Amino acid sequence: MSYIAPILFALGIWWFSTVLMMWRSKRAQPRCHRTMAVMTGLAGAGLAAIWLTRDWNSDAGAYLAFLGGLSLWAWHEMSYFLAFVTGPRPAACPPGVSGAQRFWLGVKASLWHELAVVATAAALAWLTWDHVNAFGAITFMVLWIMRWSAKLNIYLGVRNLHEEFWPDHLRYLGSYVHTAPMNALFPVSMIGGGLAVAFMVQQAVQAGGSALAPLVQTGWMLVATLMSLAMLEHLLMFLQVSDEKLWRFATGTEPVPAGPELTVELTPGQGS
């Protein structure tokens, strides 16, 4: 098979879905029920797709399961961006707290969201267990693991916080993080992600000629592309480059001249 089609498909869906979510989250008011109703419908369709295709041995099954995993992830993201599912303390970090306390308060700011993600991952694992097509669950779990990695890196300190992409009602999250040229977790995240991509590509290549080849090759290349994009997003947090041109028309932000004065140290209590 050609590996180009799933790679291009994953790239296109990633870009389109990211633009759409940025555009809507920047323009919708908190607790916008109309937007959340649409996302809930998409998530329901995604869950149905994962259930219906869990025994499909075809590239179509891989594509549909992949879209199902993405739609469920998008529901969780939008439910957080629109302040429907956040945490018991969705507020700024008070000034002067210790690092450990700041971390715990940050967890409480999004605890219900994180627990909902864990519950969904567990449900998808149960739904697809012992079935040939588990790529919906795998897609969701890759997004979950890489998002946790990104959040921990941001907490420990990154060079670019990309605050311009945050909805206004979530700018209090900037009080929990700070800028830094590097942190100890970043190399671990990149090495782990690279090994995961290598494993996924290996699984796709080794499946050639087998009875499950159409499903396995397409599914693993879709997920490997998604993992590679997540690693790129990690890398952009530490490079002195801006990716705002990719998303400016979605966020409505104006370009800001680059300069050393833009890299500032955030202290507890500051906005993002």
C-alpha positions, -999 to 999 in steps of 0.1 A, spaced: 0 0 0 10 36 -3 18 53 31 12 87 16 -26 87 18 -29 82 56 -1 107 62 -18 134 42 -52 125 57 -38 129 92 -21 161 84 -52 176 68 -75 166 96 -51 178 123 -48 213 106 -85 216 98 -97 205 133 -71 227 151 -81 258 131 -118 251 136 -114 246 174 -93 277 178 -117 298 158 -147 286 178 -131 287 212 -118 323 207 -152 335 196 -177 315 217 -187 327 251 -180 305 281 -207 278 284 -220 282 249 -246 255 248 -251 256 210 -214 248 204 -214 222 231 -245 205 216 -228 203 182 -196 188 198 -217 163 218 -234 151 186 -200 147 169 -186 128 199 -217 105 198 -211 98 161 -174 92 168 -182 67 196 -206 49 173 -179 48 145 -154 32 169 -180 6 180 -192 -2 145 -157 -5 130 -140 -24 158 -142 -57 138 -135 -41 104 -104 -53 87 -100 -25 61 -84 8 56 -119 24 58 -122 10 93 -89 26 103 -99 60 89 -134 59 106 -120 48 140 -93 75 137 -119 101 132 -139 87 160 -110 90 184 -104 126 173 -141 136 177 -141 123 213 -109 142 220 -123 173 205 -154 171 228 -131 171 258 -110 200 246 -141 221 238 -158 212 271 -127 226 288 -122 256 266 -159 266 270 -157 261 308 -182 232 310 -158 206 325 -129 222 343 -121 216 379 -131 224 415 -109 255 415 -109 272 380 -91 303 392 -57 320 391 -29 308 414 -25 330 445 9 348 448 37 334 469 28 297 469 55 270 467 62 249 436 44 218 450 14 238 461 13 256 427 13 222 410 -16 209 431 -36 241 426 -30 237 389 -43 202 390 -74 213 408 -80 239 381 -87 212 356 -93 180 377 -128 172 364 -115 175 328 -86 152 334 -107 126 352 -132 127 323 -104 121 298 -91 91 319 -126 77 321 -131 80 283 -97 63 276 -107 34 299 -141 31 283 -125 30 248 -100 4 259 -129 -18 272 -149 -12 241 -122 -23 217 -105 -50 238 -100 -82 219 -112 -66 186 -91 -62 155 -96 -25 152 -85 -6 183 -73 25 164 -100 48 178 -88 40 213 -52 43 203 -57 77 187 -74 90 218 -47 77 241 -19 92 219 -36 126 222 -41 121 259 -5 111 267 10 138 245 -13 165 260 -2 155 295 34 157 283 28 192 269 11 203 301 40 191 323 65 207 300 46 240 302 44 238 340 82 231 343 89 260 319 90 265 281 103 293 259 70 300 241 37 297 260 15 306 230 -8 326 252 -24 342 221 -41 310 214 -58 308 248 -94 319 252 -97 350 273 -116 333 301 -87 308 305 -59 334 308 -58 328 345 -39 296 337 -8 317 330 -4 322 367 6 286 371 34 285 346 66 304 336 90 307 307 123 289 306 148 281 278 146 244 287 135 219 313 145 183 322 113 167 309 116 180 273 144 156 261 125 127 277 93 137 259 111 139 225 130 107 229 99 88 241 79 103 213 105 94 187 107 58 199 69 56 198 68 68 162 95 43 152 75 15 168 43 25 150 61 27 116 77 -7 123 43 -22 130 29 -8 97 58 -21 76 58 -55 92 21 -59 85 27 -60 48 12 -91 32 -7 -102 63 -45 -106 64 -47 -75 86 -25 -54 64 -51 -29 51 -62 -20 86 -29 -22 104 -8 -3 79 -33 25 75 -41 27 112 -5 28 124 5 54 98 -24 76 108 -14 74 145 23 78 138 16 110 119 -5 123 148 23 115 172 49 133 150 27 164 149 24 163 187 62 162 188 64 192 165 41 211 188 64 202 217 94 214 197 77 247 189 74 255 226 112 258 228 122 273 195 124 311 189 100 309 160 64 317 158 37 295 142 10 322 145 8 325 106 -7 290 106 -35 300 130 -37 338 129 -70 339 109 -85 315 134 -74 333 165 -78 368 152 -45 379 167 -22 404 150 15 395 144 37 408 172 73 418 164 98 393 177 124 405 202 142 395 234 119 417 254 90 394 246 104 365 267 94 374 302 93 355 334 57 349 347 53 349 384 24 335 404 -5 359 401 3 372 367 -20 366 338 -9 347 307 
